[in-house]
């Protein structure tokens, strides 16, 4: 198939629509309904505002239009939506030391040494992506490990999940941290057997350190946005929910929008109630910049992550004498929820452990008219089976990231033991209970490629082909359900179903051209899908090999 897909020809043989429109014809189109049914279409009409007039199936009468684009049988999908990611953070990660896939302390040290040599000076070295679960000895890196490579400038390296960081001694000294510094509420300073701080800081304990890192400049933010949206468009993502948007990220996106540089659609969720009130005290903003940016609600955080043992559990971890970290008291959570709801905002809550999920559901059930508010449960990783039906009962959206399951299944077994995983990453059970699923990747914690997410949603098999047959395979979903999670489900989760998520009348003509029909191939090959072109509002904004 040629990629000169924009070659349009005038149609004069039959009357055109009253308003100027473009017909994308000869399409092998696939999309999903909210119920996970696969729907095929062969053509779509797009108006001059970049919105869908109609899609047409085989046998439908297709009207003529001012322009016709022959898609030559191209495989077309709606633009995919990442239901939970971190927009500028992905761009910033690309601008820093990347430690994803590092398999040992020695490898981390070598990459740090190489980065320091390539970026000389006395400024901070900032990095992200290490995962001690991938190290042969399974231990956290320490300040001593970093000091052995770089001791004359501050270093701060964040764990892959963003819930722990390791710094060198200079950084600790700059922060005024000593062995006697107490753990903050909702955080921990890891210590060795002698009670000495190791250089690892978990969750809220990280804040004083990051407060010392020099702020990004306007040019830095612009570069981060350009990198982030470039990656999204390359992988077929035309929209995303930005979870935990701080003030500076919001203002950077506004500047990009003012300058006409926003190419993707961002549903922003402010980082906490205070940030929300500063940005959008009058309620959710309208769509700005032709549907490119909207402040939709607030993100709250109730616990940490499994990897750093910060996920809040009802019983102690199987591999440590702790139940994790409770970030908010019941009263604090209720207060933040009430503040957001009073302003008319949607509430999204990070909840990974079963205790955190229980707390969230208690808060939802105590909120008047909760069902209409579409509370979002971000991650929903470890549920108590007894709590599972409560999600659908209160219309709480399960905003989940399939790739987390394949990254974390071995760790989850160690952290909890198999007998406590009866409702872990429970996509099938949640769907069967009536809960709506919205899928994403949590980028840059995971790679943003949604086709990886689609594959693991239907296989529960990781990149190494493990485990055979899939982990807790009964929790697989169908391809239609997975595709819905990355389109109509993610749109509904952001109160954006009237604008995004499907190629149907009135929605934006956001669509992608891919190299295969994902409904007819072996599920294990879905992740190999390549995006050939990406369209936002009917305009091509990415083409492979450009």
N, C-alpha and C positions, 0 to 999 in steps of 0.2 A: 504494500500500500504506500502510495506517495504521501509525503508529509506536507505537500503543498496544498493543504486542506482549505486554505482560505481563498483559493481560486474560485470566485463566484461568477455566475452567469445570470444575466437578466432573463426573467420569465415573461413572455409576452403572449403565450398561446391561450391563456385563460385569464379571467378577471382576477386581479390581486386583491388582498385584504385592503380595507379602507385606510389603515395606517401603515406606514412603512414597516416592513418586516423582512426577516431573512429565514429561509427554509433550509435547515440542515437535513439533507435527504440521503437515502441509501446508507442507513445507520444500522449496525448490529448493537442495539442499545439494551442495557440491563439495569434495572433498579429494583429496590425492595420496598414493599409496603411496611407499615408499622408492625404488622403481624408476622413479618418475615417471609412473605410470599414473593417469589421472584416474578417480576413483570418485564416483558420484553417490548421494545418499541423500535420502529423503523425510520421515524422522522420526527423532527421537532421544529416548531416555529418560534422565533425569537423576535420580540419587538425592538424598536430603536432605543428603548430604555434598558435593554439588556435583560429582559424578563421573558419567561416562557409564556407564549400564548396558548400552545397546546402541544401535546405529543401524540403521535399516531402509531397505531399498531398495524400489523399485517391485515389487509382487507379494508382498512379505513380509507375514506375519500380524503385525499390530501389537497388542500387548496393551493393555488399558486401564490407567489410572493414577489416582492420587488427584486429580491436576489435569491438565488439557489446555490447552496454549497453542496457539491457532490462529495460525500464522505467516503465513497468507494468501499462500502462494507466495513468501515472502521468499527472497532470495539469501543463502545462509549459507556461510561458510567457517570452518575452524578459526581460532582466534586465531593471528595471525602472530607469529613469533619473530624478533627481530633477533639474528643470531648473533655480532655484534661491534659493540658501541657503548660509550658512556661516559655512564652514567646521570646522576650528579650534575653532571658536566661540562656536559651539555646544559642542565640547569636554571641552572647558573651562567652559561653563555653568554647565556641569555635575560635575565640580570640585569646584563649588562655592555654595553659598546659593541660592537655587531654590525657587522662590516665585510664580510659575505658579499655577493658581487656587485659590490663596489667595482671600478670600471673604470679608475681613474687615481690617481696620487699626489694630484692636486688634489681629487678626490672624497674620498679618505681624509682629507685635511687638513680639508675642510669638515665632514665628519661628526665628526671629533675636536673641532673648534671648537664645533659645535652641542652635543655631549655635555658638553663642559667648561662651557659656558654654562648648560646645564640642570642640571648637578650641580656647583655652585660649592663652593669650599673649597680645602684644600691637600692632600687625600688623593690616593692613587694613582688614576689612570685606567687601568682594565684593559679590554682589548678583544680581539677575536678575529675571524678570518675573511678577512683580506686575502690576495690571491693575485696576486703580481706577474706571473704569466703572463697575467693578464687586462688588465694595463696596456698602453697603447699603446707605451711604450718598453721594456716588459719588464724593467725594473730593480727591484731591491729598494728599498723605502723606507729612509730613513736617519734617524739622530738629528737631522741638520740639518733634514730635512723636518718632523719633529715639533716641533723647537724653534721653527720659524717660526710655529707655532700655539700651543703650550703649552710654556713654558720654566720656569715657576715652580712646577711640581708634577710628580712623577714620572709617566711614561707608559710602559706596557708593552702592546704590541699583538702578539698571536700570529698567525702564519700559519695559514691554513685547516687545514693538516694537522697542526698542533701540533708540528712539528719545527723551527720557526725562530720567532724573535720579534724585533721591533724596539723599541728603547727610546729615550727622549730623553736628552740629556746629563745632566740631573739624576739620572736613574735610574742611569746608568753611574757617576757620581760617588759616589752612595750605595753602590754595590756595590764601589767601589774599583777599578774597571776602568780601565786605561790602555792606551795603544798598545803597551806592552811586555808586557801580560798574555799569558802563553802559552796556546795552545789546550789545553783539557783532553783527556784520552783520550775518544774517542767524541764529540767536539764540535768546533766551530770558531767563532772570532770573525772575522767577515768584515772585510777591510781594503781600503782603496783603494790606488791605485798607489803612494802614498807611504808605505804601511805603517801608516796611521792607522786605528784602529777606526771602522767606519761606524755602529755602533749595532745591527748585526744579529748575533744569536747563534743558533747552530745546535745542536740536540740537547743534549748534556750541558752545553754552555756556558751554557744558559739557567738552570740550577739556582740559581746564586748570586743571580740577579735575582729569581726567583720566591720565594726564601726571604725576601726583604724585604717582599713584599706581605702586608699584614695578614691574619691568619687569619679565616676565616668564623666567625660566631657560630652558636650553636644555632638561632636564628631564621632566619639566612641559609640554613643547611642544610635546614631544614624547608621554606622557600620554594622552594629549588632542587628538592627532591624533588617537591613538589606541581606545579611547572611541568613537570618532566620527565615524570612519569607522565601528566599531562594531555595532553601532546603525543602520547605513545605511544598512549593509549587513543583519541584523536581519529583516529588513523591506523590503527587496527586492530591495534596491537601489544599483546599481552597478556603477553609475556615477552621477556627479552633476556639476553645474556651481557655482563656489565660487565667490560670488559677493562682490567686494571691498576688494581684497586681499592686505593687507599691506606687506611691505618688510619682516618683521620678520616672517609672516606666510608663505610666499613663500620660504624663506630660510629653515624654519622648514620642509616644505614638500619636499624640495630638499634633506635635510639630511635623511628624512625617505626613499625617493627613493633610495638614495645612499646605504642605509643599507638594501634594499630589504624589507622594512616594509610597503610600500604602497600597499593596497589591492583593493582599488577602483580607479575609474578614475575621475580626477578633471580637469575641464576646468576653469582656473583662469582668473579673470578680475581684473586688478590692481586698487587699491584705488586711483584714480586720475591720471592726466597726469604726474605729477612729478614722482610718483612711477613707472608708466609704463616706463618712459624713463630710470630710473635707472635699471630696471629689463630686459627690452626687447627693447632696443633702435634700434635693427636691424630688428624689426618686430616680428610677432608671432613666438614663439618657435616651433620647431618640437615636436611631441609627445615624451616624455621622459619615460624611465623605462618601455618599452614594452607597451606603450599606457596608462600610468597611470597619466601623468601630462603634461599640456600644458598651457602656457600663451597665452590666446586667444585675449585679448583686454583690454579695460579700462571701469571702472564703474564711472559715474559722478552722482552727486546728485543735483537735482534742487529744492527740497522742503522737508518738513518733513512728518509727518503722521497725519491722522485724529484724532487719540486718544489724542494727545497732542496739537491739533489745529495748527499743523505746516504745514499741507498740504496747498499748495498755491492755493487759489480760486479766481475766477473772481469777485465774490461778497462776502460780509462778511458772516461769519458763521451765521447760524440761532440762535445759542445759545451763541454767543459772538461777541463783536464788533472788529473783526479782520478778515483779509483775509489770515492769515497764514504767512509763511516765504518763501521768495524768496531767495534761496541759492546762485544763480549765476545770474549776470547780463547777458543780451543778449550777450554782448561783451565777457564776461568771458566764457560763454558756447561755443560760436563760436570759441574762441581761443583754448579751450581744445579739441573740436572736430577736429579742423584743425591739431593740433599737433598729435593726435592719427591717423588720416587718413593719414597724411604724412608718418607715420611709417608703414602703411599697416595694422593697427589694427582695430578691430571691436569696436564699441562704444555702450555701454549699459547705459541707463540713467534712474535713479530713478525718476519717475514722478507719483504722486498720485492725486493731485488736478487738476481741469480743467484748471487753468491758467498755471500750470507746464506742463501739456500735450500739451497745445497750444504752449508754448515756445519751447518745444522739437520738435514739428512738424515744426515750423518755421525754426529751425536750420537744420533739415533734408532737408527740401525743398530748403534751400540755399546752400546745399552741392552738388557739382558736382558728378554725377554718384551715387547718394545716393542709388538708388534701389539695385545696386550690392553690396553695403557695408553692407546690412542687419543690419541696426540700430535696437537696442533692446529697447523697452519701458518697463522698469521694474515696474510692478504693474498695471499701466493703470487703476487705480481704478475709478476715477471720470472724465469722459469725458463730454465735452459739446457735445450734440448730433450733432451739426453742424460740429464738428471736427472728428467725427467717421470715415467717408469715407476716410479721409486723410491718415489713417494708411496703408490701402491696396495700395493706390495710390503710396506711396513711399516705399512699401515693408518693412514697419516697423513691426517687430515681436512683438506681444503682449505677453510678458512674464508675466504671471499672476499666482496667487496662490489661487486656489478655496477656501481653508480653510479660507482665509481672509474674504470672503463674509459671511460665516456662523458665524465667530467670531464678525464681525463688523456691521451686518445689522441693529441692533437696534441703535447702536451709529451713524451710517450713517444717519438714519432718524432724530435723534436729531441734528446732526451737520449741516445738509443741509435742511431738510424738504423734504417731498415726491415729491414736484413739481420740485426739482432739481436733481432727481435721474433717469432721463430718459435714461442715458447711464452709469449707475453705475455697475461695475463688469459685463460688457456687453459681455459675452462670445459668446452668440448666434449671437448677432448683428455684432460683429467683424468677426466671422467666415463667416456669410452670406455676409459680405461686401468683402470677399476675403482675409482678414488678416489671417496670420498664428498664431496659438496659441501654446505657449510653457508653460507647466504647472510645478509648483513646490510648495514648502511649505513655503519658507523663514525661514527654521529652523535656529536657535532655537526659533524664534519668535512664530512659530507654531510647533506642533509635526511633525516629519518628515515622519510619516507613509503615503505612497502614496495612500494606499487603502482608507483612509479617504478622501483624495483629489479626488479620482475617484468617490466615492459615492456622495460627495456634488456637484461635477460638473454636475451630472445627476439628482440631486434632489433639490439642493439649500435649503436643510433642515438641521438645526443644530443638535448638539448632544442631545438636549432636545426635538427633534421632532418638532421644530418650524421653521417658521410658517407652519401650515398645508397647504399642496400643494406646498410649496416652496416660497421663497421670490423673487418677480419679476420673477415668474416661466417661463415666456417666454424666459428668458435668459439661460435656461438649454441647455446642449449639449447632444449628444448621447454618449453611452458608448464607441463606436468606436472612436469618436472624442476625448473623454477624455483620452482614452488609447493612442491615437496618441500624445496628448499633453505631456504625460509623457514618450514617447519613440521617435518616428521619429521627432515630432515637436521640442522637447527639443534638439535633436541631430542637426537638421538643424539650430536651433537658435545659436548653437556654432560652425558652419561650420564643424561639425563632422559627417555629414550624411553618409560619405563614410566609417566610422569606427564603428559608434554606432547607436543604435536606432531600429534596426530590425535584425531578424535572417535570413539574406539573404547573398548571396555569397559575400565574401570579408570582411564582418563585423566581429568584435570580437564575439566569442561565449559566450556572457554574457547572462545568462538566469536564471530563478528562477522556483522552483517547489512550488506550492501552494496547499492548501487543498480543493479547490473547483474550479468549472468552473464559473468564474465571469460573463459570458455572459448568464447564464441560471438561476441565482438566483434573488430573489427580490432585487432591487437596494439598499434598506435600509439595506441589509446584506453585502454589498461589504466591508464595513469597518471592518468586523469581519474576513476577510480573513487572514489566517496565512501562513507565509512563512516557508516551510519545509526545503528547501535547496537553496543556492545561489551559482552560478558558475560564475567565471570571467575568460575569456579566456579559457573556457572549463574545468577549474579546480574548484572543489568544495572548497569554502572558508568559507562557513557557513552551519551548519546543526542544525536544531532545537534540543534542549535538549542536545547538546554537553556540 
